């Protein structure tokens, strides 16, 4: 697992880094960003990329860093299982671990 900023400058447009990771293949993106900028172009590029994407539901923003970290660790086995089960997927991750992924 690596943070996006360890590979790309903070001002790199989403479309650019998504396309670059798509060329490399075998990446899974976990993001708090719903990729809604640019009139849906980002989501279109994500769908075409072949990458698996897990977007944290907006309710994650209501919690502090360490709470989010602990909750992500609770979700981690399910995220890995889901990412490994199909070639490409776009899912929303709810806050509650008892919840279910929602297809985007």
C-alpha positions in Angstrom: 0.0 0.0 0.0 1.3 3.4 -0.9 0.0 6.9 -0.6 -0.8 8.7 -3.9 1.6 11.5 -3.0 4.5 9.1 -2.8 4.1 8.6 -6.6 2.5 11.8 -7.8 2.7 15.5 -7.0 -0.2 16.8 -4.9 -1.5 18.9 -7.8 -1.5 16.0 -10.4 -5.0 15.9 -11.9 -6.9 12.7 -11.0 -7.3 11.8 -14.7 -3.5 11.8 -15.2 -2.6 9.5 -12.2 -5.6 7.2 -12.9 -4.5 6.7 -16.5 -0.9 6.1 -15.5 -1.8 3.5 -12.9 -4.1 1.9 -15.5 -1.2 1.4 -17.8 0.7 -0.4 -15.0 -2.4 -2.5 -14.1 -2.9 -4.4 -10.8 -3.7 -1.4 -8.7 -6.6 -0.9 -6.3 -7.6 2.6 -5.3 -9.0 3.4 -1.9 -10.2 7.0 -1.7 -12.3 9.4 0.3 -12.9 11.3 -3.0 -16.0 10.4 -4.9 -14.4 11.5 -8.2 -17.3 13.8 -9.1 -15.3 16.7 -10.4 -15.2 17.7 -14.1 -18.8 16.7 -14.9 -18.3 13.0 -14.4 -15.2 12.7 -16.6 -13.1 11.3 -13.7 -15.6 8.5 -13.1 -15.7 7.7 -16.8 -11.9 7.4 -16.9 -12.0 5.2 -13.8 -14.5 2.9 -15.4 -12.4 2.6 -18.5 -9.2 2.1 -16.5 -9.8 -1.5 -15.5 -8.7 -0.6 -11.9 -10.6 -1.6 -8.8 -11.8 1.4 -6.8 -13.2 1.6 -3.3 -14.6 5.0 -2.3 -15.2 5.8 1.4 -18.8 6.9 1.9 -19.2 10.6 2.8 -20.0 9.6 6.5 -16.2 8.8 6.9 -15.6 12.6 6.9 -17.3 12.8 10.3 -14.6 11.0 12.1 -11.1 11.8 13.3 -7.9 10.3 11.7 -7.4 7.5 14.2 -11.0 6.4 14.2 -10.9 6.3 10.4 -7.7 4.3 10.5 -9.1 1.7 12.9 -12.3 1.4 10.9 -10.4 0.9 7.6 -8.4 -1.9 9.3 -11.7 -3.5 10.2 -12.8 -3.3 6.6 -9.5 -4.3 5.2 -10.1 -8.1 4.9 -13.4 -7.5 3.0 -11.8 -4.9 0.7 -9.0 -7.3 -0.2 -11.3 -10.2 -0.7 -13.6 -8.1 -2.9 -10.7 -6.6 -4.9 -9.2 -10.1 -5.5 -12.6 -11.6 -6.6 -13.0 -9.6 -9.8 -10.8 -7.8 -12.3 -12.5 -4.4 -12.0 -14.9 -3.1 -9.5 -16.1 0.2 -8.2 -17.6 0.1 -4.7 -18.6 2.5 -1.9 -17.5 1.5 1.6 -20.0 2.4 4.3 -18.8 3.4 7.7 -20.5 0.6 9.6 -18.5 -2.7 9.2 -21.9 -4.6 9.4 -22.9 -2.7 6.3 -22.4 -3.9 2.7 -20.5 -2.5 -0.2 -22.5 -0.5 -2.7 -21.7 -0.7 -6.3 -20.9 2.6 -7.9 
